[in-house]
Amino acid sequence: MRKTTALFILSGLLVVSLTGCADTPEKSIVREKNMDKMLEDAKEGENNNSYDQVKEEVKKYEKYQKKIDNKKLKVSVDIDAKVEIPETEKLSVYRVHPTKIDQTTFDKIRTALSPNTSYYDGRGIDEDSPNMKKLVKSPSDNKIKKIQKMHEDHPGDTFYDWLYELHKNGEFYYGLSDQKDGNYHTLYMQNSENYGNCLRYKCSKNVFGERFYHADVENDIEDIVPAKDNEAPDFTEIGISFANEEQVIERAKNEPLTLSQKEAEQKAAEVLKQIGFNDFHNFSGGKYSQLLTAKDSNGKTKITYRDVYHFLFLRKLDGVFVNNQAGFKLTDEWQGDNYTKKMWGSEAIAININDNGIADFFYLSPLTVDDTVVKTSKIKPFSEIKEIFEQMVVIDNAPEDLEQLKDEKVTIHINEIHLAYTRISEKNSFDSGLVVPVWNFEGTVMDEYGQKDTRNGKNGIVLSVNAIDGSVINYDLGY
């Protein structure tokens, strides 16, 4: 990814750029990523709540406006944003760890989403055209299974071989409904040390959830794009293309959307309350189009879509969102003779609603908050944070092929700036992290070829700066 590569290529320039300011020796922390030093800095706020000073300071930034045009690195930045901070008395530092979805939580979610649905073992069934006779002969007991035991009990079963290869000592559940209520229900859950923990549910009049058992735990529902009035959705925006470029995509007439966004949000909030997820609040919402694919009676692929209201619910601590939506921590490399892949995504609950009710429910990368490490954290003044941002946003987005470019350049627009929480962790740690305050600079990035850079997903976080020490968060590394 450009973010990681650009920092490596331009590391020499980064030293010059940041150490060239003689009056700011602390800014070496931007390079050091020193977790212990960061916590020492944070504890300085215990006797002096610097957040009160920041609240006064940002009153000057009703509009933070600036234009940056770096011709050498071919990056142009247009900043026109209000600086927004949460209504809270203090900001803290919390210790967290990824938590497994236990049987009790699984039962609460299953009951809330599909209380009268009978599930059957989805193993080995083609979701596009399931063998219903085979399906109903394998009723599910709705219990989470140990993957290692299922692998041992079913020697030679390619599905369990595959699961075991990915998740080893993990757990899973995979169920499909018999469609007696006129709906295709799909329910999948995994607890995986390497790929993360999640639960995915889909209800449709037309199809089961496609590849619901894939291992990677992303940060949101993946097959949706913003809905366009009187236009068919363009799924190429999220990297989905079709073998037949002239393929007609039709709206699924039996899955309407006539209720209001307010009514849909209320339905989503009600199901969260029923499950007991009281710490999650609506972070974003809007009307989206979702891809549905299936095979017709002749075996040909039929492509349709349905419109839904999509909501992303995130945890709040101190009334502040915990937002890791800009990426997920990832190790994907050979370490000596061993190949290692580990992921730790953003905790979120993503919900799609249409007239039929809950269309999708994804519970992703759940966390447990262990303890408060720093009750009242020190926060750097925004004046320092914006200086760091103005330097790093250019370096972080510089094209890799500078010498081959002429007039082309990367164009960045920053239209929102929020102080929030995010989770960070030590370089090789996937079992413990810290929730810290960060400044998120949000907007759009158009690459040097005029294409929208979608690496940060729908949320549009261009750069995150640690509010305690001024270090730039690299979400792929997790710190």
URLINZI-V776628 format. One record per residue. N is the residue number from 1. RES is the residue in one small letter. D_CENTER is the distance of its C-alpha to the mean C-alpha in whole Angstrom. Layout:
n:N res:RES d_center:D_CENTER
n:N res:RES d_center:D_CENTER
This chain:
n:1 res:m d_center:17
n:2 res:r d_center:19
n:3 res:k d_center:17
n:4 res:t d_center:18
n:5 res:t d_center:21
n:6 res:a d_center:23
n:7 res:l d_center:23
n:8 res:f d_center:25
n:9 res:i d_center:27
n:10 res:l d_center:28
n:11 res:s d_center:28
n:12 res:g d_center:31
n:13 res:l d_center:31
n:14 res:l d_center:28
n:15 res:v d_center:31
n:16 res:v d_center:34
n:17 res:s d_center:31
n:18 res:l d_center:30
n:19 res:t d_center:34
n:20 res:g d_center:36
n:21 res:c d_center:35
n:22 res:a d_center:38
n:23 res:d d_center:37
n:24 res:t d_center:34
n:25 res:p d_center:34
n:26 res:e d_center:31
n:27 res:k d_center:29
n:28 res:s d_center:29
n:29 res:i d_center:27
n:30 res:v d_center:24
n:31 res:r d_center:25
n:32 res:e d_center:26
n:33 res:k d_center:23
n:34 res:n d_center:25
n:35 res:m d_center:23
n:36 res:d d_center:27
n:37 res:k d_center:28
n:38 res:m d_center:25
n:39 res:l d_center:26
n:40 res:e d_center:29
n:41 res:d d_center:28
n:42 res:a d_center:26
n:43 res:k d_center:29
n:44 res:e d_center:32
n:45 res:g d_center:30
n:46 res:e d_center:32
n:47 res:n d_center:35
n:48 res:n d_center:34
n:49 res:n d_center:31
n:50 res:s d_center:30
n:51 res:y d_center:27
n:52 res:d d_center:31
n:53 res:q d_center:32
n:54 res:v d_center:28
n:55 res:k d_center:28
n:56 res:e d_center:32
n:57 res:e d_center:31
n:58 res:v d_center:28
n:59 res:k d_center:31
n:60 res:k d_center:32
n:61 res:y d_center:29
n:62 res:e d_center:29
n:63 res:k d_center:28
n:64 res:y d_center:27
n:65 res:q d_center:29
n:66 res:k d_center:29
n:67 res:k d_center:29
n:68 res:i d_center:29
n:69 res:d d_center:31
n:70 res:n d_center:31
n:71 res:k d_center:33
n:72 res:k d_center:33
n:73 res:l d_center:29
n:74 res:k d_center:29
n:75 res:v d_center:26
n:76 res:s d_center:27
n:77 res:v d_center:25
n:78 res:d d_center:26
n:79 res:i d_center:25
n:80 res:d d_center:25
n:81 res:a d_center:23
n:82 res:k d_center:24
n:83 res:v d_center:23
n:84 res:e d_center:22
n:85 res:i d_center:22
n:86 res:p d_center:21
n:87 res:e d_center:24
n:88 res:t d_center:25
n:89 res:e d_center:28
n:90 res:k d_center:26
n:91 res:l d_center:23
n:92 res:s d_center:22
n:93 res:v d_center:21
n:94 res:y d_center:20
n:95 res:r d_center:20
n:96 res:v d_center:17
n:97 res:h d_center:17
n:98 res:p d_center:15
n:99 res:t d_center:17
n:100 res:k d_center:18
n:101 res:i d_center:18
n:102 res:d d_center:22
n:103 res:q d_center:24
n:104 res:t d_center:25
n:105 res:t d_center:21
n:106 res:f d_center:21
n:107 res:d d_center:24
n:108 res:k d_center:23
n:109 res:i d_center:20
n:110 res:r d_center:23
n:111 res:t d_center:25
n:112 res:a d_center:24
n:113 res:l d_center:22
n:114 res:s d_center:25
n:115 res:p d_center:28
n:116 res:n d_center:31
n:117 res:t d_center:29
n:118 res:s d_center:31
n:119 res:y d_center:28
n:120 res:y d_center:30
n:121 res:d d_center:29
n:122 res:g d_center:26
n:123 res:r d_center:27
n:124 res:g d_center:29
n:125 res:i d_center:29
n:126 res:d d_center:28
n:127 res:e d_center:26
n:128 res:d d_center:27
n:129 res:s d_center:31
n:130 res:p d_center:31
n:131 res:n d_center:34
n:132 res:m d_center:35
n:133 res:k d_center:38
n:134 res:k d_center:36
n:135 res:l d_center:33
n:136 res:v d_center:35
n:137 res:k d_center:37
n:138 res:s d_center:34
n:139 res:p d_center:33
n:140 res:s d_center:30
n:141 res:d d_center:31
n:142 res:n d_center:28
n:143 res:k d_center:27
n:144 res:i d_center:25
n:145 res:k d_center:26
n:146 res:k d_center:27
n:147 res:i d_center:26
n:148 res:q d_center:29
n:149 res:k d_center:31
n:150 res:m d_center:30
n:151 res:h d_center:31
n:152 res:e d_center:34
n:153 res:d d_center:35
n:154 res:h d_center:35
n:155 res:p d_center:36
n:156 res:g d_center:35
n:157 res:d d_center:33
n:158 res:t d_center:30
n:159 res:f d_center:27
n:160 res:y d_center:28
n:161 res:d d_center:29
n:162 res:w d_center:25
n:163 res:l d_center:23
n:164 res:y d_center:25
n:165 res:e d_center:25
n:166 res:l d_center:21
n:167 res:h d_center:21
n:168 res:k d_center:25
n:169 res:n d_center:25
n:170 res:g d_center:22
n:171 res:e d_center:22
n:172 res:f d_center:21
n:173 res:y d_center:22
n:174 res:y d_center:23
n:175 res:g d_center:25
n:176 res:l d_center:26
n:177 res:s d_center:28
n:178 res:d d_center:32
n:179 res:q d_center:31
n:180 res:k d_center:34
n:181 res:d d_center:32
n:182 res:g d_center:32
n:183 res:n d_center:28
n:184 res:y d_center:26
n:185 res:h d_center:24
n:186 res:t d_center:21
n:187 res:l d_center:20
n:188 res:y d_center:18
n:189 res:m d_center:17
n:190 res:q d_center:17
n:191 res:n d_center:17
n:192 res:s d_center:17
n:193 res:e d_center:18
n:194 res:n d_center:17
n:195 res:y d_center:14
n:196 res:g d_center:12
n:197 res:n d_center:13
n:198 res:c d_center:12
n:199 res:l d_center:14
n:200 res:r d_center:14
n:201 res:y d_center:17
n:202 res:k d_center:18
n:203 res:c d_center:22
n:204 res:s d_center:23
n:205 res:k d_center:27
n:206 res:n d_center:27
n:207 res:v d_center:25
n:208 res:f d_center:23
n:209 res:g d_center:19
n:210 res:e d_center:19
n:211 res:r d_center:18
n:212 res:f d_center:17
n:213 res:y d_center:18
n:214 res:h d_center:16
n:215 res:a d_center:15
n:216 res:d d_center:12
n:217 res:v d_center:9
n:218 res:e d_center:6
n:219 res:n d_center:2
n:220 res:d d_center:5
n:221 res:i d_center:9
n:222 res:e d_center:10
n:223 res:d d_center:13
n:224 res:i d_center:14
n:225 res:v d_center:15
n:226 res:p d_center:17
n:227 res:a d_center:20
n:228 res:k d_center:23
n:229 res:d d_center:26
n:230 res:n d_center:29
n:231 res:e d_center:27
n:232 res:a d_center:26
n:233 res:p d_center:22
n:234 res:d d_center:21
n:235 res:f d_center:19
n:236 res:t d_center:20
n:237 res:e d_center:17
n:238 res:i d_center:14
n:239 res:g d_center:17
n:240 res:i d_center:19
n:241 res:s d_center:22
n:242 res:f d_center:25
n:243 res:a d_center:28
n:244 res:n d_center:30
n:245 res:e d_center:29
n:246 res:e d_center:32
n:247 res:q d_center:30
n:248 res:v d_center:30
n:249 res:i d_center:27
n:250 res:e d_center:28
n:251 res:r d_center:27
n:252 res:a d_center:27
n:253 res:k d_center:30
n:254 res:n d_center:30
n:255 res:e d_center:26
n:256 res:p d_center:27
n:257 res:l d_center:25
n:258 res:t d_center:28
n:259 res:l d_center:27
n:260 res:s d_center:25
n:261 res:q d_center:22
n:262 res:k d_center:23
n:263 res:e d_center:25
n:264 res:a d_center:21
n:265 res:e d_center:20
n:266 res:q d_center:23
n:267 res:k d_center:22
n:268 res:a d_center:19
n:269 res:a d_center:20
n:270 res:e d_center:23
n:271 res:v d_center:21
n:272 res:l d_center:19
n:273 res:k d_center:22
n:274 res:q d_center:24
n:275 res:i d_center:21
n:276 res:g d_center:22
n:277 res:f d_center:18
n:278 res:n d_center:20
n:279 res:d d_center:17
n:280 res:f d_center:15
n:281 res:h d_center:15
n:282 res:n d_center:14
n:283 res:f d_center:12
n:284 res:s d_center:12
n:285 res:g d_center:14
n:286 res:g d_center:16
n:287 res:k d_center:18
n:288 res:y d_center:17
n:289 res:s d_center:18
n:290 res:q d_center:17
n:291 res:l d_center:19
n:292 res:l d_center:21
n:293 res:t d_center:24
n:294 res:a d_center:27
n:295 res:k d_center:30
n:296 res:d d_center:33
n:297 res:s d_center:36
n:298 res:n d_center:37
n:299 res:g d_center:34
n:300 res:k d_center:33
n:301 res:t d_center:29
n:302 res:k d_center:29
n:303 res:i d_center:26
n:304 res:t d_center:25
n:305 res:y d_center:23
n:306 res:r d_center:22
n:307 res:d d_center:21
n:308 res:v d_center:19
n:309 res:y d_center:18
n:310 res:h d_center:14
n:311 res:f d_center:13
n:312 res:l d_center:9
n:313 res:f d_center:11
n:314 res:l d_center:10
n:315 res:r d_center:13
n:316 res:k d_center:15
n:317 res:l d_center:18
n:318 res:d d_center:21
n:319 res:g d_center:20
n:320 res:v d_center:17
n:321 res:f d_center:13
n:322 res:v d_center:11
n:323 res:n d_center:8
n:324 res:n d_center:6
n:325 res:q d_center:4
n:326 res:a d_center:7
n:327 res:g d_center:6
n:328 res:f d_center:7
n:329 res:k d_center:11
n:330 res:l d_center:13
n:331 res:t d_center:16
n:332 res:d d_center:18
n:333 res:e d_center:22
n:334 res:w d_center:25
n:335 res:q d_center:26
n:336 res:g d_center:30
n:337 res:d d_center:31
n:338 res:n d_center:28
n:339 res:y d_center:25
n:340 res:t d_center:22
n:341 res:k d_center:18
n:342 res:k d_center:16
n:343 res:m d_center:12
n:344 res:w d_center:10
n:345 res:g d_center:6
n:346 res:s d_center:5
n:347 res:e d_center:7
n:348 res:a d_center:7
n:349 res:i d_center:10
n:350 res:a d_center:9
n:351 res:i d_center:13
n:352 res:n d_center:15
n:353 res:i d_center:19
n:354 res:n d_center:22
n:355 res:d d_center:26
n:356 res:n d_center:26
n:357 res:g d_center:23
n:358 res:i d_center:20
n:359 res:a d_center:19
n:360 res:d d_center:16
n:361 res:f d_center:14
n:362 res:f d_center:11
n:363 res:y d_center:11
n:364 res:l d_center:8
n:365 res:s d_center:9
n:366 res:p d_center:12
n:367 res:l d_center:14
n:368 res:t d_center:17
n:369 res:v d_center:19
n:370 res:d d_center:22
n:371 res:d d_center:24
n:372 res:t d_center:24
n:373 res:v d_center:25
n:374 res:v d_center:26
n:375 res:k d_center:27
n:376 res:t d_center:27
n:377 res:s d_center:26
n:378 res:k d_center:27
n:379 res:i d_center:25
n:380 res:k d_center:27
n:381 res:p d_center:28
n:382 res:f d_center:26
n:383 res:s d_center:29
n:384 res:e d_center:28
n:385 res:i d_center:24
n:386 res:k d_center:25
n:387 res:e d_center:27
n:388 res:i d_center:25
n:389 res:f d_center:22
n:390 res:e d_center:25
n:391 res:q d_center:26
n:392 res:m d_center:23
n:393 res:v d_center:21
n:394 res:v d_center:24
n:395 res:i d_center:24
n:396 res:d d_center:20
n:397 res:n d_center:21
n:398 res:a d_center:24
n:399 res:p d_center:25
n:400 res:e d_center:26
n:401 res:d d_center:29
n:402 res:l d_center:30
n:403 res:e d_center:34
n:404 res:q d_center:34
n:405 res:l d_center:32
n:406 res:k d_center:35
n:407 res:d d_center:34
n:408 res:e d_center:30
n:409 res:k d_center:28
n:410 res:v d_center:24
n:411 res:t d_center:24
n:412 res:i d_center:21
n:413 res:h d_center:21
n:414 res:i d_center:20
n:415 res:n d_center:20
n:416 res:e d_center:19
n:417 res:i d_center:19
n:418 res:h d_center:17
n:419 res:l d_center:18
n:420 res:a d_center:15
n:421 res:y d_center:14
n:422 res:t d_center:12
n:423 res:r d_center:12
n:424 res:i d_center:14
n:425 res:s d_center:16
n:426 res:e d_center:19
n:427 res:k d_center:19
n:428 res:n d_center:20
n:429 res:s d_center:19
n:430 res:f d_center:16
n:431 res:d d_center:18
n:432 res:s d_center:18
n:433 res:g d_center:16
n:434 res:l d_center:17
n:435 res:v d_center:16
n:436 res:v d_center:17
n:437 res:p d_center:18
n:438 res:v d_center:16
n:439 res:w d_center:17
n:440 res:n d_center:15
n:441 res:f d_center:16
n:442 res:e d_center:15
n:443 res:g d_center:16
n:444 res:t d_center:17
n:445 res:v d_center:18
n:446 res:m d_center:21
n:447 res:d d_center:22
n:448 res:e d_center:25
n:449 res:y d_center:26
n:450 res:g d_center:25
n:451 res:q d_center:22
n:452 res:k d_center:18
n:453 res:d d_center:16
n:454 res:t d_center:13
n:455 res:r d_center:11
n:456 res:n d_center:9
n:457 res:g d_center:8
n:458 res:k d_center:9
n:459 res:n d_center:9
n:460 res:g d_center:11
n:461 res:i d_center:11
n:462 res:v d_center:14
n:463 res:l d_center:15
n:464 res:s d_center:15
n:465 res:v d_center:18
n:466 res:n d_center:19
n:467 res:a d_center:21
n:468 res:i d_center:23
n:469 res:d d_center:24
n:470 res:g d_center:23
n:471 res:s d_center:21
n:472 res:v d_center:18
n:473 res:i d_center:15
n:474 res:n d_center:14
n:475 res:y d_center:10
n:476 res:d d_center:12
n:477 res:l d_center:15
n:478 res:g d_center:13
n:479 res:y d_center:16
